[in-house]
Amino acid sequence: MSLSGGCQCGAVRFRVEGEPGRASICNCRMCQKAFAGPFGALVTVEVGDLTWTRGAPTHFQSSDQIKRGFCAACGTPLTFEWSDSKIDLAVFAFDDPSTVEPGVQLAVEGRPAWMDHLAQMPVRPPMGPGGAVTSRQHPDHDT
């Protein structure tokens, strides 16, 4: 299996060869802050299976044991580094995040109560002509 991904602007790109490990959703406050969202979705891979194909992450030491990687140009969260042999990658940094399905939630005590009702929230219809947004993101593939 070969999976690719990268940041929003394309300055940092990666490829993973081999099967990814455990994918999870973490609701801890550090992940909420790092991802600026209600959780961080991460998947573990072997360091030896990961290649940075363009650029490399900049790091922030978020705790005494964890270093987090992100793109210095656009700020996209990319890594959760906790081991010399394994590294967690942000699920939504993959070009096709649907290939990496989380199977467990962590730190559920930090999950906002409103998360329980997401499926019942009203859905806004897609924007019609004239209201479309032109994306300037790097395409979800290597060029």
N, C-alpha and C positions, 0 to 999 in steps of 0.2 A: 504494500500500500504506500502511496506517495501523496502527501497533502501539502499544499502551499498556502501561504498567507502573507500578511503584512499590515502595515499601518495605513491610515487614511490617505496620506499624501504620496505614498510609494517610496519614501526615502529608506525605509527598512522593509526587507522582504525575507522570508524564510521558507524552508522546505523540510518536511519530516518524512523520513523513509521508515517504513515498518508500522506496526500496529500501535496506535496510541493506547495509553493505559486508562486509568480511572478518570472519568469526567465528572465534575461536581459543580454545584452552585453554592457559593459561600456568602452568607448573609452577615458576616462579621463587620464591624464598623470600619476596620482598615480596608476591606475589599470595597465596601460602599463608597468610601472616600476615593480610593484609587481608581475606581471605575465610574465615579460620579453617578451612581445608580443604586437600585435597591439590592443588588448582589453582584458578585463577580463570577463569571462562568469560566472555569479553568479545566484543562486536561493535562495529565502527566505524560511526558515522553522521556525517553532515554536521551541524555545529553549527546551521546554518540550518534543518535538518529537525526539530530537537528543540525541544519546548515543555514547560516545566515547568508543568503544569496545576494543581498544588496544592503549595505550599511550595517549598523548594529545598534542595539538599544542603548540608551543612556539609563543610568540606574539611580534609584533612591533607596536607601536603607530604611525601610519602614518599621523595622523592629530589630531587636538584637539578633534575631535568627533569620529574618526574611529580607531579601533584596528584590525590588520590583523594577522591571525594565519597561521603558516606554520610548516612543519616538520623540527625539528632541525637537524636531521640526513641527509636528502637528499635535503631539501629546497623546497619541493613541496608546493605551495600556497594552503591553505585549507579554510580559513574563512575571512569574511569581517564583523566585529562586530560593530554594531551601535545602539543596543537596548538591554534592559534587557530581553525582551520577544521574540525577533526574532533575527535570525542570518542568514547571507548569506553564502552559501557553494559554493565552486568552482565547476562548472558543470563538468569539465573534471577530477575531483577527484572521481566522481562516477564510480563504476565498469562498468556500462552501461550508458555512458553519453547521448546516444540517447533517453533515457527515459525522459530527462529534456530538452525540446526545448525552447530556448529563444523566447520571444514574443515582445520584445521592445529593441531599442538601446538607450543608454544614452550618453550624452556628445559627440555627433557626430562631434562637431567642432574640436575635437582632433583626429578624424579618419584620418589615412594617406590616401592621394589621391590614392595611388596604390591599396588600398582595393577595389576600384570600378571595378578593372579589374582582380580580382582573377580568375573568371570563364574562362577568355580568355587565361590565362597563359598556356604554354605547360606543359604537364604531362609526367614525366619520367616513363617509364615502370618499373614494379617490378624487383628487382634484381634476377638474375638467379642463378643456382647452383654455389657454390664456392663464391658467393658474399653476401650470407645471413648473417644477424647479429643475434647473439645469445643474447637474452634479459636476463638481470639479474634483471628485475623489479619484484616486488611482483605480483603474478597473480591477475587478476581482480575478486577475490572472497575471502571469508574468508576461512582459512584453519582449 
